[in-house]
Amino acid sequence: AKNNEPAIFAKVAKVLLPKDYLRLWLTGEHISEMSDSAGTSWLDVGRRRWSPELLEATSLDEKHMPSLVEGTAKAGALRGELASKWGLAAGIPVAGGAGDNAASACGMGTVGAGNAFVSLGTSGVLFAANASYLPNPESAVHTFCHALPSTWHQMGVILSATDSLNWLSDVTGKGAGELTAELGDTLKTPTGVTFLPYLSGERTPHNDSAIRGSFTGLGHESSRAVLTQAVLEGVAFAFRDSLEALKTAGTTLTRVTAIGGGSRSRYWLKAIATALQLPVDIPADGDFGAAFGAARLGLIAATGADPLAVCTAPATDATIEPDAGLGGAYADAYQRYRALYPAIRAVTA
């Protein structure tokens, strides 16, 4: 901005994230919080403060930045004129809040060290809460401040999770539900057909925007169901890549909770459980998304309640255990999957 729009850059007084601009309008104060600010590349994530060195690299300094609070803290109060206009009591506190994934984690109760969820949506996320700062930039693991004090989180990110199945649906002309229904409910041995779900590049662990997806091992016998099975396995192995990246950073998980539209497929969850070699919990129906997490943060800021007592996990409806009989076959298939990235990268560079 300084080089391309110098006149506008010279007028910059404060740099605010979108929700913090809304806070300014509500409260009249320039305040942000740790989890969202961790994504700006200006925060010293380990120390939970703005980094003078990183700000200087972009010709900014701390006077351009909002003050920082924890997501559970009060971050201003509703302006009197707005309270009067809306018929509300004066001085209603506004919480620090959170970025979208951290807010979802508060709604899910994923706030204690070792708590984790897999989000099987358009993209995929393996999210783990940590009691300390555990970065692993070499494997493109996102390591951010959590919305709760003295808590951090890591994320492994898959760019095409259910999007991979949706792509196959478009190609075959069959709905995603029809494709997964063809597999039945019993987890199958990997066939030797392998799918790399890099339809729009990949984040964790490769941080490679140029790589693209592929099928390998196709034969005349490779039916539509075989392709569907390979797609579900490929996404499951991508989650395994994220798990291995988190392990390298020092994170140990003993189970995960599944959320997102793709979690409606029990077959897919069985594949993920077996690929990760971890139990996968399916939460009971209810509200536990980002909006619910934000409401929980508001409650804590307004009442001073214990964050861990408020940010509890939903009840578990069912648990899917790894398929012990297919553990070895999945381990072998994962090694084939791992070997394909450098091979495909070498011929597409």
C-alpha positions as CSV (number, residue, x, y, z in Angstrom):
1,A,0.0,0.0,0.0
2,K,2.8,2.4,0.8
3,N,4.4,1.9,-2.6
4,N,1.2,1.7,-4.7
5,E,-1.1,4.2,-2.8
6,P,1.3,6.4,-0.9
7,A,-1.2,9.3,-0.4
8,I,-3.8,6.9,1.1
9,F,-1.2,5.1,3.2
10,A,-0.1,8.4,4.7
11,K,-3.6,8.9,6.0
12,V,-3.8,5.5,7.9
13,A,-4.5,6.1,11.5
14,K,-5.6,2.6,12.7
15,V,-5.6,-0.8,11.1
16,L,-8.7,-2.8,12.2
17,L,-10.0,-6.3,11.3
18,P,-13.6,-6.3,10.1
19,K,-15.2,-7.3,13.5
20,D,-13.0,-4.7,15.2
21,Y,-14.3,-2.0,12.9
22,L,-17.8,-3.1,13.9
23,R,-16.7,-2.9,17.6
24,L,-15.4,0.7,16.9
25,W,-18.9,1.6,15.6
26,L,-20.6,0.0,18.6
27,T,-18.2,1.2,21.4
28,G,-16.1,4.0,20.0
29,E,-12.9,2.1,20.9
30,H,-10.0,0.7,18.9
31,I,-9.7,-2.8,20.4
32,S,-8.8,-6.2,19.0
33,E,-8.2,-9.7,20.5
34,M,-5.6,-12.4,20.2
35,S,-7.1,-15.1,18.0
36,D,-8.1,-12.9,15.1
37,S,-5.0,-10.7,15.4
38,A,-2.8,-13.8,15.2
39,G,-3.8,-14.1,11.5
40,T,-2.5,-10.7,10.6
41,S,1.3,-11.6,10.6
42,W,1.8,-8.6,12.9
43,L,1.3,-10.4,16.1
44,D,4.0,-12.1,18.2
45,V,1.8,-15.1,18.7
46,G,4.0,-16.7,21.5
47,R,4.1,-13.5,23.5
48,R,0.5,-12.4,22.6
49,R,1.4,-8.8,21.7
50,W,2.1,-6.8,18.6
51,S,5.5,-7.4,17.1
52,P,7.4,-4.1,16.6
53,E,9.7,-5.9,14.1
54,L,6.9,-7.2,11.9
55,L,5.1,-3.9,12.0
56,E,8.3,-2.1,11.0
57,A,8.7,-4.4,8.0
58,T,5.4,-2.9,6.6
59,S,6.2,0.7,7.7
60,L,3.7,0.6,10.6
61,D,4.2,0.7,14.3
62,E,2.1,0.1,17.4
63,K,0.3,3.4,17.3
64,H,-1.4,2.2,14.1
65,M,-2.8,-0.9,15.9
66,P,-5.7,-1.4,18.3
67,S,-5.1,-2.3,21.9
68,L,-5.3,-6.1,22.6
69,V,-7.5,-8.1,25.0
70,E,-8.3,-11.7,25.4
71,G,-11.4,-13.0,23.7
72,T,-13.1,-13.5,27.1
73,A,-12.4,-10.0,28.3
74,K,-14.6,-6.9,28.1
75,A,-13.6,-4.8,25.1
76,G,-15.7,-1.7,25.4
77,A,-19.3,-1.0,26.1
78,L,-22.3,-0.2,23.8
79,R,-22.4,3.5,23.2
80,G,-25.2,5.3,25.0
81,E,-26.7,6.8,21.9
82,L,-27.0,3.3,20.3
83,A,-28.4,1.8,23.6
84,S,-31.0,4.5,23.7
85,K,-31.9,4.1,20.0
86,W,-32.3,0.3,20.4
87,G,-34.1,0.4,23.7
88,L,-31.3,-1.3,25.5
89,A,-29.6,-0.7,28.9
90,A,-26.6,1.6,28.9
91,G,-23.1,0.1,29.3
92,I,-23.8,-3.4,27.8
93,P,-20.3,-5.0,27.6
94,V,-18.9,-6.0,24.3
95,A,-16.6,-9.1,24.4
96,G,-13.2,-9.4,22.8
97,G,-14.6,-12.2,20.7
98,A,-12.7,-14.4,18.3
99,G,-11.8,-15.3,14.8
100,D,-14.1,-17.8,13.0
101,N,-12.2,-21.0,13.8
102,A,-11.5,-20.0,17.4
103,A,-15.1,-19.1,17.9
104,S,-16.2,-22.4,16.5
105,A,-13.8,-24.1,18.9
106,C,-15.4,-22.2,21.8
107,G,-18.8,-23.4,20.7
108,M,-17.5,-27.0,20.4
109,G,-15.7,-26.9,23.8
110,T,-12.4,-27.5,22.0
111,V,-10.4,-25.3,24.5
112,G,-8.3,-27.7,26.7
113,A,-4.9,-29.0,25.7
114,G,-5.4,-32.1,23.5
115,N,-9.0,-31.4,22.6
116,A,-9.5,-31.5,18.8
117,F,-12.0,-31.6,16.0
118,V,-12.0,-32.4,12.3
119,S,-14.2,-30.2,10.2
120,L,-15.3,-31.9,7.0
121,G,-16.6,-29.0,4.9
122,T,-15.7,-27.5,1.6
123,S,-12.2,-27.3,2.9
124,G,-11.0,-29.5,5.8
125,V,-9.6,-28.4,9.2
126,L,-7.9,-30.5,11.9
127,F,-8.1,-28.1,14.9
128,A,-6.3,-28.8,18.2
129,A,-6.1,-26.7,21.3
130,N,-2.8,-26.3,23.1
131,A,-1.6,-25.0,26.5
132,S,1.6,-23.6,24.9
133,Y,2.8,-22.1,21.7
134,L,3.8,-25.0,19.4
135,P,4.7,-23.7,15.9
136,N,5.6,-25.8,12.9
137,P,5.8,-23.4,9.9
138,E,7.8,-25.9,7.8
139,S,4.7,-28.0,7.5
140,A,2.3,-25.1,7.0
141,V,0.6,-25.7,10.3
142,H,-1.4,-22.6,11.4
143,T,-0.4,-21.8,15.0
144,F,-2.6,-19.0,16.5
145,C,-3.7,-17.7,19.9
146,H,-6.9,-19.2,21.0
147,A,-9.7,-17.0,22.3
148,L,-9.1,-18.0,25.9
149,P,-6.2,-16.7,28.0
150,S,-2.9,-18.7,28.0
151,T,-4.3,-21.0,25.3
152,W,-3.2,-21.5,21.7
153,H,-4.4,-23.6,18.8
154,Q,-3.1,-25.3,15.7
155,M,-4.8,-26.0,12.5
156,G,-3.9,-28.3,9.6
157,V,-5.8,-27.2,6.6
158,I,-7.0,-29.2,3.5
159,L,-8.1,-27.0,0.7
160,S,-10.5,-29.5,-1.0
161,A,-12.3,-31.8,1.4
162,T,-16.0,-32.2,0.5
163,D,-15.1,-30.1,-2.6
164,S,-13.3,-33.2,-3.8
165,L,-16.4,-35.3,-3.6
166,N,-18.5,-32.5,-5.1
167,W,-16.0,-32.4,-8.0
168,L,-16.5,-36.2,-8.6
169,S,-20.2,-35.6,-8.3
170,D,-20.1,-33.0,-11.1
171,V,-18.0,-35.3,-13.3
172,T,-20.2,-38.4,-12.9
173,G,-23.5,-36.6,-12.8
174,K,-24.4,-38.4,-9.5
175,G,-25.2,-36.6,-6.3
176,A,-22.6,-36.8,-3.5
177,G,-25.1,-38.8,-1.4
178,E,-25.7,-41.2,-4.2
179,L,-21.9,-41.8,-4.6
180,T,-21.3,-42.5,-1.0
181,A,-24.4,-44.7,-0.7
182,E,-22.9,-47.0,-3.4
183,L,-20.1,-47.9,-1.0
184,G,-22.5,-49.2,1.7
185,D,-21.8,-48.9,5.4
186,T,-18.9,-51.4,5.8
187,L,-15.4,-49.9,5.4
188,K,-13.5,-51.5,2.5
189,T,-9.9,-52.4,1.9
190,P,-8.1,-49.7,-0.2
191,T,-8.1,-50.9,-3.8
192,G,-4.8,-49.5,-5.0
193,V,-6.4,-46.6,-6.7
194,T,-5.1,-43.5,-5.0
195,F,-6.5,-39.9,-5.1
196,L,-4.6,-36.8,-4.3
197,P,-7.2,-34.1,-3.3
198,Y,-5.1,-31.2,-4.5
199,L,-7.8,-29.7,-6.8
200,S,-6.8,-26.2,-5.8
201,G,-3.4,-26.8,-4.4
202,E,-2.7,-27.8,-0.8
203,R,-2.0,-26.1,2.5
204,T,-0.8,-28.5,5.1
205,P,1.8,-30.0,4.9
206,H,3.0,-28.8,1.5
207,N,2.0,-25.1,1.3
208,D,1.9,-25.6,-2.5
209,S,-0.6,-23.6,-4.5
210,A,0.6,-25.0,-7.8
211,I,0.2,-28.8,-7.2
212,R,-3.0,-30.4,-8.6
213,G,-4.9,-33.5,-7.9
214,S,-4.6,-36.9,-9.5
215,F,-5.8,-40.5,-9.6
216,T,-3.2,-43.2,-9.8
217,G,-3.6,-47.0,-10.2
218,L,-6.6,-46.8,-12.5
219,G,-7.6,-50.0,-14.5
220,H,-10.4,-51.2,-16.6
221,E,-11.9,-52.6,-13.4
222,S,-12.0,-49.2,-11.7
223,S,-15.7,-48.5,-11.3
224,R,-17.4,-45.3,-10.2
225,A,-17.6,-46.8,-6.7
226,V,-13.8,-47.4,-6.7
227,L,-13.2,-43.7,-7.6
228,T,-15.6,-42.6,-4.8
229,Q,-13.8,-44.8,-2.4
230,A,-10.4,-43.4,-3.5
231,V,-11.7,-39.8,-3.1
232,L,-12.9,-40.4,0.5
233,E,-9.6,-42.2,1.3
234,G,-7.6,-39.4,-0.2
235,V,-9.2,-36.8,2.0
236,A,-8.8,-39.0,5.0
237,F,-5.1,-39.4,4.2
238,A,-4.8,-35.6,3.9
239,F,-6.1,-35.3,7.4
240,R,-3.5,-37.9,8.4
241,D,-0.9,-35.5,6.9
242,S,-2.2,-32.8,9.1
243,L,-2.1,-35.1,12.1
244,E,1.5,-36.0,11.4
245,A,2.4,-32.3,11.1
246,L,0.8,-31.5,14.5
247,K,2.7,-34.5,16.0
248,T,6.0,-33.0,14.7
249,A,5.1,-29.8,16.5
250,G,4.6,-31.6,19.8
251,T,0.9,-32.1,19.8
252,T,-0.6,-35.5,20.9
253,L,-4.2,-36.3,20.2
254,T,-6.2,-39.2,21.6
255,R,-9.5,-38.6,19.8
256,V,-11.3,-36.0,17.6
257,T,-14.8,-34.8,17.1
258,A,-16.3,-34.6,13.6
259,I,-18.3,-31.6,12.3
260,G,-19.2,-30.3,8.9
261,G,-21.4,-31.5,6.1
262,G,-19.2,-34.4,5.2
263,S,-19.5,-35.9,8.6
264,R,-23.0,-37.1,7.7
265,S,-21.3,-40.0,5.8
266,R,-20.5,-42.7,8.3
267,Y,-18.3,-44.4,5.7
268,W,-16.2,-41.3,5.4
269,L,-15.9,-41.0,9.2
270,K,-14.8,-44.7,9.4
271,A,-12.1,-44.0,6.8
272,I,-10.9,-41.0,8.8
273,A,-10.9,-42.9,12.1
274,T,-8.9,-45.7,10.5
275,A,-6.5,-43.3,8.6
276,L,-5.8,-41.3,11.8
277,Q,-5.9,-44.4,14.1
278,L,-8.1,-42.3,16.5
279,P,-11.6,-42.6,17.7
280,V,-14.0,-40.1,16.0
281,D,-16.8,-38.7,18.2
282,I,-20.1,-37.6,16.5
283,P,-21.8,-34.9,18.6
284,A,-25.4,-35.0,19.3
285,D,-27.5,-32.5,17.3
286,G,-27.5,-29.0,18.6
287,D,-25.9,-25.6,18.2
288,F,-22.2,-25.5,18.6
289,G,-20.8,-23.4,15.8
290,A,-19.0,-20.0,15.7
291,A,-22.1,-18.0,16.6
292,F,-22.6,-20.1,19.7
293,G,-19.0,-19.8,20.6
294,A,-19.2,-16.0,20.2
295,A,-22.2,-16.0,22.5
296,R,-20.3,-18.0,25.1
297,L,-17.5,-15.4,25.0
298,G,-20.1,-12.6,25.5
299,L,-21.4,-14.4,28.5
300,I,-17.9,-14.8,30.0
301,A,-17.1,-11.1,29.4
302,A,-20.4,-10.0,30.9
303,T,-20.4,-12.2,34.0
304,G,-16.8,-13.1,34.7
305,A,-17.7,-16.8,34.5
306,D,-15.0,-19.5,34.3
307,P,-14.2,-20.0,30.6
308,L,-13.7,-23.7,31.0
309,A,-17.0,-24.1,32.8
310,V,-18.8,-22.2,30.0
311,C,-17.0,-23.6,26.9
312,T,-18.0,-27.3,27.4
313,A,-18.2,-30.0,24.8
314,P,-21.5,-31.2,23.4
315,A,-22.9,-34.6,24.2
316,T,-21.5,-37.4,22.1
317,D,-24.1,-39.2,20.0
318,A,-21.8,-42.0,18.8
319,T,-18.1,-42.9,18.6
320,I,-16.5,-44.5,15.5
321,E,-13.5,-46.5,16.3
322,P,-10.7,-47.3,13.9
323,D,-11.2,-50.5,12.0
324,A,-8.6,-52.8,13.6
325,G,-8.8,-55.3,10.7
326,L,-8.0,-52.7,8.1
327,G,-5.4,-50.7,10.0
328,G,-2.5,-52.4,8.2
329,A,-4.0,-51.9,4.7
330,Y,-4.7,-48.3,5.5
331,A,-1.2,-47.8,6.7
332,D,0.2,-49.2,3.4
333,A,-2.2,-47.1,1.4
334,Y,-1.1,-44.0,3.3
335,Q,2.5,-44.6,2.5
336,R,1.6,-44.9,-1.2
337,Y,-0.3,-41.6,-0.9
338,R,2.7,-39.9,0.8
339,A,5.0,-41.1,-2.0
340,L,2.9,-39.6,-4.7
341,Y,3.2,-35.9,-3.8
342,P,6.9,-35.6,-4.7
343,A,6.5,-37.8,-7.8
344,I,3.5,-35.7,-9.1
345,R,5.2,-32.5,-8.1
346,A,8.3,-33.4,-10.1
347,V,6.4,-33.8,-13.4
348,T,4.1,-30.8,-12.9
349,A,6.6,-28.2,-11.7
